[in-house]
Amino acid sequence: MNLRYLIFLISVFFTIASEAQQKLQRLPFVPDLPVCYASPEVRKSFIPPPPEFTNRLKSAKPGADIVVNYIGFPDSARIAFEYAVSIWESLIFSPVPIYMQARWQVLANNVLANCGPADYFVNFERAPLPNVYYPVALAEKLTREQITGPNSPDMIARFNSTIPWYFGIDGKTPVNRYDFVSTVLHEIAHGLGFTGFFSVNTSRLLGYSGNQEGLPAVYDYFVQDFKSKRLVDTAFFPNPSETLYRALTSNLLYSGSFLGAKWNSNNLPRLYAPSSFNDGSSIYHLNGFTYPYGNPNSMMTHTTGRGEAIHSPGPVSLGILSDLGWRHLFLEHEPVKDMEIIDQPFVFKAKVRSDMGLDTASFRVICSADNFVTSINQLHFKYDIHTGDFIVQWKPEIETGTIKYYIAAKDTAGREFTLPGMAPEEFYAITIGADTIKPVIVHNLSTFVLSTAGSFMIEATISDNLAVDTAFVILYKNDIEIGRISLDNTGGYNYSGVVDLVRFGLERGGKLCYKIVAIDGAIRRNARIEPGEGTFSVTVEQILQPIAGFFTDFNDGGHDFISGDFSVIRKKNFDNPALHSPNPYPSPNEDKKTFNFVTILRLPIIVKENGIMSFDEVVLVEPGENGTVFGDDEFWDYVIVEGSKDFGKTWQPIVNGYDSRANISWLNKYNSNFSGQDSKAVGSKELFINRQFSLTGNGNFKAGDTILIRFRLFSDPYANGWGWAIDNLRIQQGVSTPFQQAISPGHFTFWPNPVADQLNYSYTGDVPVGQVTFEIFDSMGRLIKVFSEIRVFPGSSARVTIPDIPAGLFIISVKADHFPVTRFKILKQ
């Protein structure tokens, strides 16, 4: 088997074996929104809606569903807005709703509106082009799944509330007003992807392509000069370079869109690329001289005049968006397996979905035994009405060697699509001859298993270029084999088997050691054993006898905890050991993949009536979107305390999950230091906040229940922070100093630091304080200033003037009603 096919096989295996977990990466920033400007010129004209819209009004169903969240919009504007939305719904196709946020607000005087995608994604399953960013709405259309969810907009638009708008839908726009329907249509086009990442540095005469990685948006991929050279091709346009700058300001740029040209009398769509680069307008509009007002393609020019009504995107803009992927043809195919002996024909099967219809005569497999040089066979698919597949069989006239192939099809518009997408440079391969390739095993090792679970499931994904014949697990104790269990195929490449902990003497704890073996169906029976050396090892953690209450300050090392992913350690910026999640905690950086970091108290708790749990904590995890609560799609990373009544088989919240928004000190700290989309802020003792809650408060547990308690940090696919720290854990134990439970170090925030003459502070505790005292010590420990505040209420803030303190490093001690709360360092300039 050639190396290229092996790499391809492994890549396909990983895709399917992870249940279509897409290696989908989010753009770490969102570029500036394209801007539509108001021209003072009178351009009285009217372009009526396209026939697709009028036909839909008669009978057809919409091809897409655009859901708008109006913020601050007057009722007078909504009818026109929904009218524009319905026009777009008749022109594009998506099985996933498109969510749009539309704001009504004051913008610059000559700005009508702006709009753009809220997110971009790259290298997802079914992405037509590799290493190219797609706007989120288009990525969801292509994957046929919601990526960001209904609570997160796919596009964000702002409309200028000070513009003299015409809200009619009849196109009879007065010459002293701007047509609102036209502007909404224009902005939605930007949100659908009529935008990208090109930019310039005018002072240095440099043009820039792509994001921070140099990867383009899909719109940018099609931009080319008058010689048909793509601007994202660094062989012609280094990035950054003056060459690229000159091209971006050449006034001679075009879109290489196939349909944009076909539907424009075979003329490539000309783009707006003025000699003075205009951020928000250049490149991402059509050329206004080529498509003046009154022209059917004038909607996507960069200005709109008074009295101008354009209720159709026009064939050029619609063609460009169609080629981005809004009108697409989808090919699905399971690669043909290798053969050792050709005793039967190869069977090629494929499925196809097309937004514009399939040219069935063009649907074929192109095969070659010599790298597509001279030996090329074109096999045309035939439709099987019983299976819904397109099928073709072929028996090559060779006994050994490699057959390379790809699939090609055209839609009724004449566009050709291939699978793999970059064929023939990319291809599938079938090796004929003796097989020596071993199966591939992927296994995610569990951190631990509870002895009370009774059993442990071992799961793996296993693939082979021929077929997997047998899979099993060998169990070991003290390096001696003690038994075997079979792994059964549960669908696709997924295999699993169950280990009975009692049968193998592990009900009281110990180590579960094992290897995974897979054997293929080749004549020589190729076998893979994982791991090659040593064994997988999982700790079987024992649960102790139930108790009524518990306390620890973690100074004893935290032996009562099944550490899992947490550790009891003294971290920098903390005085004593505490229970810490990974600091920082990682993110999967793969769509649909998540991490859970857990630790479990191995002592079950017998719940009392109104039993209380309390602990000091620092939570620096990615905050969710404003207004979201635990359980919402946009509630990103979180921490949660959970209980289990069945000794670890199922878990329910004791208190709902929360994130850095739970305290303003945490949120400010999290947002204080970023690298890309990750927070680099580090936790410290000054951020400790005490949390108290009832074990029976949310109704999942009642007095008399015996429960296990675990702490869990959830990490979603993107963005992360420092993590979680817990100290002074009390479960149904009396608290000797109630005041300490009410006020914590993190309830006080001071800024700026360094400070000049005025130091600000705020108090975010839940209870008022009779007196707050601030003591300032110099670096030698000498008290040099004391100031106090009487009756400090939650949410209050104040300013302290300190011009008499010399420059240097100082320590401020904070006391609340004479009780020490925190100490921190501050630099006086």
Salt bridges, closest charged atoms under 4 A:
GLU41 OE1 - ARG43 NE 3.33
GLU52 OE2 - ARG327 NH2 3.83
GLU89 OE1 - ARG56 NH1 3.63
ASP119 OD2 - ARG26 NE 2.97
GLU145 OE1 - LYS592 NZ 1.77
ASP179 OD2 - HIS311 NE2 2.97
GLU242 OE2 - ARG246 NH2 2.83
GLU308 OE1 - ARG43 NH1 3.74
ASP323 OD1 - ARG415 NH1 2.97
GLU332 OE2 - ARG126 NH2 3.66
GLU332 OE2 - ARG353 NH2 3.90
ASP355 OD2 - LYS141 NZ 2.71
ASP389 OD1 - LYS351 NZ 2.62
ASP411 OD2 - ARG415 NH2 2.93
GLU416 OE1 - ARG364 NH2 3.08
ASP469 OD2 - ARG525 NH1 2.78
GLU481 OE2 - ARG484 NE 2.86
GLU541 OE1 - ARG602 NH2 3.02
ASP575 OD2 - LYS685 NZ 3.09
GLU617 OE2 - ARG691 NE 2.55
GLU642 OE1 - ARG710 NE 2.72
GLU642 OE2 - ARG712 NH2 2.86
ASP659 OD2 - ARG661 NH2 3.07
ASP705 OD1 - LYS702 NZ 3.37
ASP757 OD1 - LYS828 NZ 3.82
GLU775 OE2 - LYS815 NZ 3.59
ASP778 OD2 - ARG782 NE 2.76
ASP804 OD2 - LYS785 NZ 3.74
